[in-house]
Amino acid sequence: MTAAERWRLRASLEERVRELAAAYRHAHAPLTPDRLVGGIGYRWRAAALAGRDGLLERRSRTVVVAADQAAARRRFTLAHEVMHHLIEQDGELLSDLHEAYEGAALERALERLCNLGAAEMLLPASAVRRALVEAGPNPRLIWELAERHGVSEAVAGIALAGALGPRALAAVWGGRPLVLYHGHGPGAPARGSVLPDDHLLAQVRASGLPHRGPLRLPSGAHAPSAWARARAGRVYLLAPEVEGGG
């Protein structure tokens, strides 16, 4: 398989996962926690999970979520685990996934696709596209879509990055010093990584002034056109295209 063919296959996988998630949403809305897992014949419970947000207990047909999660995060975790089940049950999709990726890259791709599908369940791509048409890749959409649709900012970031394209990045930093709360897309630093005080994004928070233009990311990747804004002690970033990311 050529690099171009592999790229097209990966783009196709993302679109098919969105379609799978959208069909599930239409069939089982409103997606309360019970209806989220009930659609695949599962129940759910909260429990202490060391280093994990959730897992599928296939023998007992139970989705287990970390007990310390907020309600919005819990819904996303449930949707993420449901996507694992739906992808596993789709033989053609699973086969193409194994054709496009292997090894550790396969595991990363599966997690990314489950995140993408979970975001589509809770925040439809049609609503995200309308918001982008109206506002452009403005990072304020991360908090606005989260508030409007009752989801977490992480879900809104995943949905926005997915709508902007496979090389897009959405990220939010917060705290003192600034650490990455969540990042989605190539070039995203590791969650919890500290942003240097002299980085341009730290200056965005310190000054309160937005940045629009090229940006070198802490991971070493480069965004030719990025948009960053500060709000309530956080820094929000959208970049439609990232070069040099994973």
C-alpha positions, -999 to 999 in steps of 0.1 A, spaced: 0 0 0 14 34 -10 15 63 14 -13 81 -5 -35 49 -3 -28 46 34 -37 82 39 -70 78 20 -78 47 40 -72 64 73 -95 93 63 -121 68 52 -119 51 87 -125 84 104 -156 91 83 -170 56 88 -165 59 125 -184 92 125 -212 76 105 -213 46 129 -215 70 159 -242 92 143 -264 62 135 -261 50 171 -270 85 184 -301 86 161 -312 51 172 -308 56 210 -312 93 217 -315 109 242 -281 95 252 -285 93 290 -258 71 306 -282 42 308 -293 46 271 -257 50 260 -247 15 272 -281 -1 269 -280 2 231 -253 -25 230 -270 -46 257 -247 -34 285 -252 -18 319 -227 5 337 -212 11 371 -186 34 387 -156 20 405 -121 29 415 -98 24 384 -61 29 387 -48 49 358 -79 43 335 -110 62 327 -131 32 318 -132 -4 305 -155 -30 291 -162 -61 312 -174 -83 283 -183 -114 305 -207 -94 327 -216 -70 298 -208 -40 320 -190 -7 312 -170 3 343 -161 40 346 -137 57 371 -157 68 401 -140 102 404 -152 115 370 -175 145 366 -208 138 349 -198 153 315 -166 133 315 -184 101 326 -208 104 296 -178 107 273 -161 77 288 -192 56 284 -195 67 247 -158 59 242 -162 24 255 -194 19 234 -173 29 204 -148 2 212 -176 -24 211 -191 -10 179 -158 -10 161 -150 -45 173 -183 -57 160 -178 -42 125 -156 -68 108 -148 -47 77 -140 -16 97 -117 -36 120 -100 -53 91 -93 -20 74 -80 -6 107 -55 -34 109 -45 -28 73 -38 9 79 -19 6 112 2 -19 132 18 -23 165 17 7 189 3 29 161 -27 6 159 -35 11 196 -32 49 193 -53 49 162 -80 29 178 -81 52 208 -83 82 186 -111 67 165 -131 58 197 -126 94 209 -138 107 176 -168 85 176 -177 94 212 -175 131 204 -198 126 174 -223 108 196 -224 137 221 -217 166 198 -229 161 162 -204 171 135 -232 191 118 -234 214 147 -196 218 148 -194 226 111 -221 252 114 -202 269 142 -170 268 122 -187 284 92 -200 312 114 -169 318 135 -139 302 116 -114 282 136 -118 305 167 -107 287 199 -137 303 217 -157 275 201 -142 250 225 -159 265 255 -190 278 236 -198 244 221 -191 227 255 -215 250 273 -242 249 245 -243 211 242 -236 201 278 -203 183 271 -168 188 284 -143 211 267 -123 179 259 -152 166 238 -156 200 221 -119 200 213 -120 165 198 -150 174 177 -135 206 164 -102 190 155 -121 162 137 -141 187 117 -111 208 107 -92 178 93 -67 150 101 -38 175 106 -58 198 129 -50 204 166 -72 216 195 -57 221 229 -63 237 263 -38 246 289 -45 258 325 -31 260 360 0 276 373 24 269 358 4 261 326 0 224 320 -18 207 291 -53 197 302 -61 181 269 -49 181 233 -63 164 203 -44 160 170 -9 158 157 17 178 176 -2 177 209 22 175 238 16 148 264 -13 155 288 0 172 319 32 185 303 42 219 315 43 249 291 75 270 295 70 305 309 87 320 279 65 302 254 42 324 232 11 307 246 21 315 282 24 351 270 -11 349 256 -24 342 291 -2 368 308 -12 396 284 -48 385 277 -42 393 240 -50 366 214 -25 353 189 -32 346 153 -4 333 130 25 308 129 32 289 162 59 265 173 43 240 196 61 227 227 62 193 211 84 207 183 57 206 157 48 237 138 14 253 130 16 277 100 -17 293 111 -29 290 147 -54 309 168 -50 311 206 -71 329 232 -70 333 270 -101 329 292 -105 324 329 -68 315 334 -68 290 305 -53 292 270 -74 277 242 -58 268 208 -71 258 174 -47 251 145 -62 237 112 -29 223 100 1 210 120 34 201 105 57 176 121 32 160 145 26 123 150 
